[in-house]
Amino acid sequence: TDDDNSVASDDKKGLDIRWKECAKLDTRTFLRVGYRQIPEVVGAEKDKPCWLFALPDFLDNPTVLSHEEALAIPLHESPELPPKPVGTDADLLDIIMKASNTRRRELHAWVVRDRELRVAYQAIDESEANLARTIDERQRNQEEIQTNQESLAQSRQLLEENRSHLPEEMMAAMDANVNQIEQLVEEAIRQQMNMSDIGEAQSKLRGYRTTLDESSAKMRELDADRRGEWQGETQQLQSNVAALVNEKGASIRKSFVLHCSSRLLLDFTEFLLEMVPPSERIDAINDLDMNGSTPLHCAVLGLPELEQAAEQYNFVQRLFELGADKNIMDPATGKTALGQYRCAVSSSEDYSSVFGHARGDIEEREQAWRLVHERMEEALMPARGESEADRDAKRTADGQHSSDDEEDIDEEEDMDEEENMDVEEE
């Protein structure tokens, strides 16, 4: 019943309060014997008690504080953040989450497909270039063979004309040399690629390109049709959201749907914000969710594909136009959106270092990413300057680059040592 649910909810709140009180008592006990909290990480995991983050100090200072002295030490506690959505707010979040995930999956599939098309076109271009080089080489070889055949015929004619004037032993040796040259020419002719085979290869490549062009055009038509369907789906989504907000009292702000839409870089954000009273819209676009993040934090929580980097940048710029404040910090970590972006970059580079592309592709993509990061850093830089947590995120990323450079140097030195060992062995 509703009464039972109310009692259960009150019991849970009471347990949560008691849990926090016990956590604080434990923390005070640790403080008495010399432990100290680490402010930078208190609340990094916001559902964890503050006493889990401590450093011992009692080896240098064995004095045990009294309970009263421990009480006088201010505690670093996790920030109070909004609760998780419940009831109709949870229903609203679920609707937006499902629609957002479906839309983002489709967009990602298109990115992957377009990349595969580019790879296929590149393979055809390279094959055509290789075939053109082969044709040039065969033509040069054919010209050399023809020249050799003409020289050989002249040599044979001269040999016959002078046969009666030369000793038999010399004639026999010259005959052997001419025969050997003829065999070499014949072998070269046999090894020559038949020009009809080259023509067949060219025809196949033209067929592949035509098929690829037709497939690409068909996919573009399907994409246009699908985008047309999106308009109808978005209108239906707007109707469903409006019904929950206007008829059942769901809250755009308390459901954190702006954060969900921003996380996936979708244009749902704008029509959702329009359902917030105009006087609250600036506050809404800067609300903290249950994780301490604003929609701007959510937009840079991860890195998209390189092909979608411009989409992320444009989305961030649109959030600024809607009133997003780049100075707001996550109350637990102290990071602004800039620090969050730097953490995302660092995590992505960790992944790429393990599951990277071929070396040539890595260098090309790294150069492209550097330009992306420079532009995003400039856009996200807070007006009041970066926070200490933002600088820590940058130092972590810079330290990672330094470590990678040292590994590259070590690898080069190892290769040099191996080469020197090979030389010594020889």
Backbone torsions as a table, in degrees:
resi	resn	phi	psi	omega
1	THR	NA	169.6	178.2
2	ASP	-63.3	-35.9	179.4
3	ASP	-65.0	-41.5	179.0
4	ASP	-62.9	-42.5	179.1
5	ASN	-63.3	-38.8	179.4
6	SER	-64.4	-42.4	179.1
7	VAL	-64.4	-43.7	179.8
8	ALA	-62.1	-39.8	178.7
9	SER	-64.8	-41.9	178.2
10	ASP	-64.4	-40.2	178.6
11	ASP	-62.0	-41.5	-179.9
12	LYS	-65.0	-41.9	178.1
13	LYS	-61.9	-40.6	178.7
14	GLY	-63.4	-40.9	178.1
15	LEU	-65.2	-39.8	178.7
16	ASP	-62.6	-43.1	179.2
17	ILE	-63.4	-44.3	-179.7
18	ARG	-64.9	-37.9	178.4
19	TRP	-60.2	-44.3	179.4
20	LYS	-66.0	-38.2	178.7
21	GLU	-63.5	-42.5	178.7
22	CYS	-65.9	-38.7	178.8
23	ALA	-61.9	-40.7	179.0
24	LYS	-66.9	-39.5	177.8
25	LEU	-62.2	-43.6	177.6
26	ASP	-62.1	-40.7	179.7
27	THR	-60.9	-43.4	178.6
28	ARG	-60.6	-38.6	179.6
29	THR	-63.2	-42.8	177.0
30	PHE	-62.7	-39.9	-179.7
31	LEU	-63.3	-33.4	-178.2
32	ARG	-62.3	-34.5	-176.7
33	VAL	-97.8	9.9	170.8
34	GLY	111.3	-0.7	176.3
35	TYR	-72.5	151.6	177.6
36	ARG	-132.3	140.3	178.5
37	GLN	-73.2	159.6	175.0
38	ILE	-108.3	100.7	-174.3
39	PRO	-57.9	-32.2	-174.5
40	GLU	-65.2	-26.3	-175.3
41	VAL	-112.6	-3.4	176.0
42	VAL	-63.0	122.4	178.9
43	GLY	84.3	5.3	177.1
44	ALA	-60.1	-37.5	167.5
45	GLU	-107.5	105.0	-161.1
46	LYS	-71.8	-13.3	178.2
47	ASP	-96.7	6.9	-179.3
48	LYS	-97.2	145.4	179.0
49	PRO	-69.7	154.2	-173.6
50	CYS	-68.5	-23.0	-174.9
51	TRP	-74.2	-10.0	179.5
52	LEU	-71.2	-15.7	-176.5
53	PHE	-110.6	93.9	-176.8
54	ALA	-147.7	155.4	176.9
55	LEU	-124.6	135.6	-179.9
56	PRO	-74.0	143.1	178.4
57	ASP	-131.1	2.5	-169.8
58	PHE	-75.8	-15.5	179.6
59	LEU	-68.0	-37.5	178.4
60	ASP	-85.9	-26.6	-176.8
61	ASN	-136.0	89.6	-173.7
62	PRO	-75.7	2.4	-178.6
63	THR	-65.4	133.9	176.3
64	VAL	-98.1	124.4	-179.7
65	LEU	-75.7	154.3	173.3
66	SER	-76.5	166.1	178.7
67	HIS	-61.5	-39.2	179.8
68	GLU	-65.4	-40.1	178.5
69	GLU	-65.2	-38.1	178.4
70	ALA	-66.4	-36.0	179.2
71	LEU	-65.5	-27.1	-178.1
72	ALA	-76.5	-13.0	-179.6
73	ILE	-83.1	120.9	178.8
74	PRO	-66.7	139.5	-179.9
75	LEU	-94.3	145.3	169.6
76	HIS	-90.0	115.6	-175.5
77	GLU	-117.0	156.2	175.7
78	SER	-63.7	143.6	-177.7
79	PRO	-70.5	154.1	174.0
80	GLU	-80.0	119.7	-177.4
81	LEU	-118.4	159.7	179.8
82	PRO	-59.4	150.4	179.5
83	PRO	-75.6	166.2	175.5
84	LYS	-65.1	148.5	177.9
85	PRO	-62.9	140.9	176.7
86	VAL	-132.6	164.5	176.4
87	GLY	60.2	-131.9	-178.2
88	THR	-67.2	-28.2	176.3
89	ASP	-64.5	-41.4	177.2
90	ALA	-65.6	-37.5	177.5
91	ASP	-62.8	-42.2	179.7
92	LEU	-63.8	-44.4	178.6
93	LEU	-61.7	-39.6	-179.2
94	ASP	-63.5	-41.5	179.1
95	ILE	-62.7	-47.8	-178.6
96	ILE	-67.3	-38.2	-179.2
97	MET	-62.9	-45.0	-179.7
98	LYS	-64.8	-45.6	-179.9
99	ALA	-64.1	-39.3	-178.9
100	SER	-67.0	-44.6	-179.8
101	ASN	-63.6	-41.1	178.9
102	THR	-62.4	-45.7	-178.9
103	ARG	-64.5	-43.2	-177.9
104	ARG	-67.3	-37.0	177.3
105	ARG	-61.7	-41.4	178.5
106	GLU	-64.5	-44.5	179.9
107	LEU	-62.5	-40.9	179.3
108	HIS	-65.4	-39.7	178.5
109	ALA	-61.0	-38.3	177.8
110	TRP	-65.0	-40.5	179.1
111	VAL	-61.7	-46.4	179.9
112	VAL	-62.7	-43.3	-179.8
113	ARG	-63.3	-43.6	179.2
114	ASP	-63.6	-36.7	177.7
115	ARG	-64.9	-41.0	179.1
116	GLU	-64.7	-37.2	176.7
117	LEU	-62.9	-42.8	178.7
118	ARG	-62.2	-40.4	179.0
119	VAL	-64.1	-41.1	-180.0
120	ALA	-64.4	-45.3	177.6
121	TYR	-62.2	-39.9	179.6
122	GLN	-63.1	-39.6	179.3
123	ALA	-63.9	-40.9	178.1
124	ILE	-65.2	-44.0	179.0
125	ASP	-58.9	-44.5	-179.7
126	GLU	-66.0	-39.6	179.3
127	SER	-64.7	-41.7	178.0
128	GLU	-64.5	-39.0	178.5
129	ALA	-65.8	-42.6	178.2
130	ASN	-63.1	-39.3	179.8
131	LEU	-66.7	-39.4	177.5
132	ALA	-62.5	-40.4	177.1
133	ARG	-65.3	-37.6	178.4
134	THR	-64.2	-41.8	178.9
135	ILE	-61.4	-45.7	178.9
136	ASP	-60.4	-42.7	-179.9
137	GLU	-65.0	-41.9	-179.8
138	ARG	-65.4	-39.0	179.0
139	GLN	-64.4	-41.8	176.9
140	ARG	-64.1	-40.9	178.2
141	ASN	-64.7	-38.5	-179.8
142	GLN	-63.4	-40.0	178.1
143	GLU	-65.1	-40.0	178.0
144	GLU	-64.8	-40.9	179.1
145	ILE	-62.8	-43.8	179.7
146	GLN	-62.3	-42.1	177.6
147	THR	-61.9	-42.7	179.7
148	ASN	-65.0	-37.4	178.4
149	GLN	-64.4	-41.9	178.0
150	GLU	-64.1	-42.5	178.6
151	SER	-65.1	-37.6	179.7
152	LEU	-65.8	-41.9	178.6
153	ALA	-62.5	-40.8	177.6
154	GLN	-64.0	-40.8	179.0
155	SER	-63.7	-42.5	179.5
156	ARG	-63.8	-39.8	179.9
157	GLN	-64.9	-45.7	178.5
158	LEU	-61.9	-38.0	179.9
159	LEU	-62.8	-42.3	180.0
160	GLU	-68.0	-37.8	-178.2
161	GLU	-66.9	-29.0	-176.2
162	ASN	-106.0	10.7	-176.2
163	ARG	-61.7	-39.2	-176.6
164	SER	-74.6	-15.2	-176.3
165	HIS	-98.6	-7.1	-175.9
166	LEU	-114.2	154.7	178.0
167	PRO	-63.3	152.7	-177.7
168	GLU	-62.4	-38.7	-178.3
169	GLU	-63.9	-41.6	179.0
170	MET	-66.7	-40.9	179.4
171	MET	-63.1	-39.6	179.4
172	ALA	-63.6	-41.4	179.3
173	ALA	-66.1	-41.8	179.8
174	MET	-66.9	-40.0	175.5
175	ASP	-57.5	-43.1	-179.5
176	ALA	-63.4	-41.1	179.8
177	ASN	-65.2	-44.4	-179.9
178	VAL	-63.6	-41.4	179.0
179	ASN	-62.2	-39.4	179.1
180	GLN	-64.5	-40.9	178.7
181	ILE	-64.5	-40.1	178.2
182	GLU	-60.8	-40.4	178.9
183	GLN	-63.8	-40.1	178.7
184	LEU	-63.9	-41.7	179.3
185	VAL	-64.6	-43.6	179.7
186	GLU	-62.5	-39.3	178.5
187	GLU	-64.5	-40.9	177.7
188	ALA	-62.1	-39.1	178.6
189	ILE	-64.9	-41.2	-180.0
190	ARG	-64.7	-35.1	-178.2
191	GLN	-77.3	-15.9	179.8
192	GLN	-64.0	134.3	177.1
193	MET	-70.7	132.7	-179.9
194	ASN	-65.7	127.7	-178.2
195	MET	-61.5	-25.2	177.3
196	SER	-68.7	-32.6	176.4
197	ASP	-66.2	-39.3	177.9
198	ILE	-63.8	-42.8	178.0
199	GLY	-60.7	-37.9	178.7
200	GLU	-66.1	-40.9	178.4
201	ALA	-63.8	-41.7	177.8
202	GLN	-62.2	-40.1	179.7
203	SER	-63.9	-40.4	178.8
204	LYS	-63.5	-43.0	-179.9
205	LEU	-63.4	-40.6	176.9
206	ARG	-62.1	-38.1	177.7
207	GLY	-64.7	-42.3	178.1
208	TYR	-60.9	-43.8	-178.4
209	ARG	-65.1	-40.9	178.7
210	THR	-61.9	-44.1	178.9
211	THR	-62.3	-41.7	179.9
212	LEU	-65.2	-40.9	178.1
213	ASP	-61.7	-43.6	-179.5
214	GLU	-65.4	-42.2	179.7
215	SER	-64.4	-41.9	-179.6
216	SER	-63.3	-43.0	179.3
217	ALA	-64.1	-40.3	178.9
218	LYS	-63.9	-41.3	-180.0
219	MET	-65.7	-37.1	177.4
220	ARG	-63.9	-37.8	176.6
221	GLU	-63.3	-44.7	179.0
222	LEU	-63.5	-38.5	178.4
223	ASP	-61.6	-44.4	-179.7
224	ALA	-62.8	-41.3	177.9
225	ASP	-63.3	-41.6	-178.0
226	ARG	-66.8	-39.0	177.6
227	ARG	-63.8	-34.0	175.2
228	GLY	-64.3	-39.0	177.8
229	GLU	-66.5	-32.5	179.5
230	TRP	-58.8	-37.4	-179.1
231	GLN	-58.8	-44.7	178.3
232	GLY	-65.9	-40.7	179.6
233	GLU	-65.1	-39.2	179.4
234	THR	-66.7	-39.2	177.3
235	GLN	-63.3	-39.6	177.9
236	GLN	-66.7	-39.0	177.8
237	LEU	-62.9	-42.2	177.5
238	GLN	-59.9	-41.4	179.1
239	SER	-63.2	-43.4	179.7
240	ASN	-64.4	-41.1	178.9
241	VAL	-65.8	-44.7	179.9
242	ALA	-59.8	-37.9	179.6
243	ALA	-65.0	-42.6	179.6
244	LEU	-66.5	-39.2	-177.4
245	VAL	-74.0	-48.3	-172.3
246	ASN	-83.1	-32.8	-174.9
247	GLU	-100.1	-30.8	-175.5
248	LYS	-114.5	-0.3	173.9
249	GLY	79.9	17.5	177.6
250	ALA	-65.8	150.0	-176.9
251	SER	-112.2	126.9	175.2
252	ILE	-60.8	-40.8	-175.4
253	ARG	-73.8	-44.2	-176.3
254	LYS	-76.1	-17.3	179.4
255	SER	-87.6	-14.6	179.2
256	PHE	62.2	30.2	179.5
257	VAL	-70.3	-26.3	175.7
258	LEU	-64.5	-36.6	178.5
259	HIS	-68.7	-41.3	179.5
260	CYS	-62.2	-47.3	-179.4
261	SER	-64.7	-38.9	-179.6
262	SER	-68.5	-35.3	179.9
263	ARG	-58.9	-34.2	-177.8
264	LEU	-103.0	10.5	173.3
265	LEU	57.9	43.9	-175.7
266	LEU	-108.4	151.0	-177.7
267	ASP	-76.2	5.6	173.0
268	PHE	-59.5	-27.1	-174.8
269	THR	-53.4	-40.7	-174.4
270	GLU	-69.1	-46.8	-178.2
271	PHE	-71.4	-27.3	175.5
272	LEU	-67.9	-40.6	-179.3
273	LEU	-67.1	-30.3	179.2
274	GLU	-67.6	-18.6	178.3
275	MET	-86.3	-0.9	174.7
276	VAL	-92.6	140.2	177.2
277	PRO	-52.7	137.9	-176.3
278	PRO	-51.1	-37.1	-177.8
279	SER	-69.7	-14.4	-177.2
280	GLU	-106.6	-2.0	-170.2
281	ARG	-66.2	-38.7	178.0
282	ILE	-63.7	-42.3	177.4
283	ASP	-63.7	-41.4	-176.2
284	ALA	-63.8	-40.5	-177.0
285	ILE	-73.9	-9.2	177.9
286	ASN	-117.8	11.2	178.7
287	ASP	-61.6	145.8	169.4
288	LEU	-87.4	139.0	175.3
289	ASP	-92.5	-169.7	-175.5
290	MET	-68.7	-10.8	176.6
291	ASN	-103.1	2.4	179.5
292	GLY	83.5	18.6	-177.2
293	SER	-109.5	146.2	170.5
294	THR	-91.1	168.4	173.6
295	PRO	-55.8	-33.5	178.4
296	LEU	-67.0	-42.0	174.4
297	HIS	-57.0	-44.2	-177.1
298	CYS	-64.2	-34.7	-177.7
299	ALA	-66.3	-23.3	-178.9
300	VAL	-115.7	20.9	-178.3
301	LEU	-66.6	-26.3	177.9
302	GLY	-143.5	168.7	177.0
303	LEU	-98.4	134.8	175.7
304	PRO	-79.2	-176.7	169.9
305	GLU	-63.7	153.5	179.8
306	LEU	-55.0	-37.1	-179.2
307	GLU	-66.9	-18.2	-179.2
308	GLN	-106.6	7.7	-177.4
309	ALA	-62.0	-38.4	178.1
310	ALA	-64.9	-33.9	178.3
311	GLU	-63.9	-41.8	178.1
312	GLN	-64.6	-43.6	179.5
313	TYR	-61.1	-46.0	-179.4
314	ASN	-64.2	-36.3	179.0
315	PHE	-65.7	-43.1	178.0
316	VAL	-60.4	-42.9	178.1
317	GLN	-62.1	-37.7	178.8
318	ARG	-66.5	-37.7	176.8
319	LEU	-62.1	-39.0	176.5
320	PHE	-61.3	-41.9	179.1
321	GLU	-62.9	-30.8	-179.9
322	LEU	-83.1	-4.3	175.9
323	GLY	111.2	9.4	179.6
324	ALA	-62.3	137.5	-177.8
325	ASP	-103.8	115.0	-178.2
326	LYS	-76.8	-5.8	-179.3
327	ASN	-86.9	-14.2	-175.6
328	ILE	-68.6	133.4	-180.0
329	MET	-105.5	147.2	168.2
330	ASP	-62.8	121.0	-173.9
331	PRO	-64.4	-20.9	-179.7
332	ALA	-86.7	-43.5	-174.7
333	THR	-99.6	-19.2	-177.8
334	GLY	79.3	8.2	-178.8
335	LYS	-88.5	138.2	165.9
336	THR	-83.7	-177.5	176.6
337	ALA	-60.5	-29.5	177.6
338	LEU	-62.4	-47.4	178.3
339	GLY	-63.3	-37.6	177.7
340	GLN	-62.8	-42.0	179.1
341	TYR	-63.5	-41.8	179.8
342	ARG	-62.3	-37.9	176.4
343	CYS	-64.5	-39.5	178.3
344	ALA	-64.1	-40.4	178.5
345	VAL	-63.1	-45.4	-179.3
346	SER	-61.6	-43.5	179.4
347	SER	-64.2	-40.6	179.8
348	SER	-65.1	-38.7	-179.8
349	GLU	-70.5	-33.4	174.1
350	ASP	-59.4	-44.0	-179.6
351	TYR	-65.2	-45.4	-176.8
352	SER	-65.2	-31.2	-179.9
353	SER	-66.3	-24.5	179.2
354	VAL	-95.8	-42.5	-176.1
355	PHE	-116.4	50.7	-175.9
356	GLY	-80.5	177.2	176.7
357	HIS	-89.9	-175.2	175.6
358	ALA	-62.1	154.0	-172.9
359	ARG	-53.9	-46.0	-179.3
360	GLY	-61.3	-41.3	179.7
361	ASP	-67.5	-37.0	179.7
362	ILE	-60.8	-47.2	-177.4
363	GLU	-61.8	-40.6	180.0
364	GLU	-67.2	-42.7	-179.1
365	ARG	-71.1	-36.8	178.3
366	GLU	-61.3	-39.7	178.1
367	GLN	-63.9	-42.1	178.1
368	ALA	-64.7	-41.8	179.7
369	TRP	-65.5	-35.7	179.4
370	ARG	-58.7	-42.0	178.7
371	LEU	-65.7	-39.4	177.9
372	VAL	-62.0	-47.5	-176.9
373	HIS	-64.7	-38.9	179.0
374	GLU	-60.5	-43.1	-179.0
375	ARG	-68.2	-41.1	179.7
376	MET	-67.8	-39.9	178.6
377	GLU	-59.9	-43.6	-179.9
378	GLU	-64.3	-41.0	-178.0
379	ALA	-68.6	-36.5	-172.9
380	LEU	-91.3	-9.2	-177.4
381	MET	-58.4	120.3	-179.0
382	PRO	-61.8	149.4	179.7
383	ALA	-63.4	-30.4	179.6
384	ARG	-90.9	6.7	-179.0
385	GLY	92.5	162.6	-177.4
386	GLU	-70.5	150.1	178.5
387	SER	-81.5	169.7	178.2
388	GLU	-62.0	-39.3	177.8
389	ALA	-64.9	-35.1	175.5
390	ASP	-62.5	-42.7	179.6
391	ARG	-66.2	-37.1	176.8
392	ASP	-61.5	-41.2	178.8
393	ALA	-62.7	-37.6	178.8
394	LYS	-69.5	-40.5	178.8
395	ARG	-63.7	-38.0	177.8
396	THR	-61.9	-46.2	179.6
397	ALA	-64.8	-42.1	179.6
398	ASP	-65.4	-38.2	177.8
399	GLY	-64.4	-34.6	177.2
400	GLN	-65.5	-44.1	178.2
401	HIS	-61.4	-41.3	-179.9
402	SER	-62.1	-41.5	178.7
403	SER	-64.0	-41.3	178.7
404	ASP	-62.7	-41.1	179.5
405	ASP	-63.6	-40.5	179.3
406	GLU	-64.6	-38.3	177.9
407	GLU	-63.5	-40.6	178.0
408	ASP	-62.1	-42.1	179.4
409	ILE	-64.0	-43.1	178.9
410	ASP	-60.5	-40.8	179.2
411	GLU	-63.3	-42.7	178.7
412	GLU	-62.7	-42.0	179.3
413	GLU	-64.1	-40.8	177.8
414	ASP	-61.1	-41.3	179.4
415	MET	-64.7	-40.6	178.5
416	ASP	-62.7	-41.6	179.3
417	GLU	-63.7	-41.0	178.9
418	GLU	-63.2	-41.6	178.5
419	GLU	-63.4	-40.8	179.0
420	ASN	-64.0	-38.6	178.5
421	MET	-64.7	-40.6	178.8
422	ASP	-61.8	-42.1	-179.9
423	VAL	-63.0	-44.4	179.9
424	GLU	-61.2	-41.2	179.2
425	GLU	-62.8	-39.8	179.1
426	GLU	-65.2	NA	NA
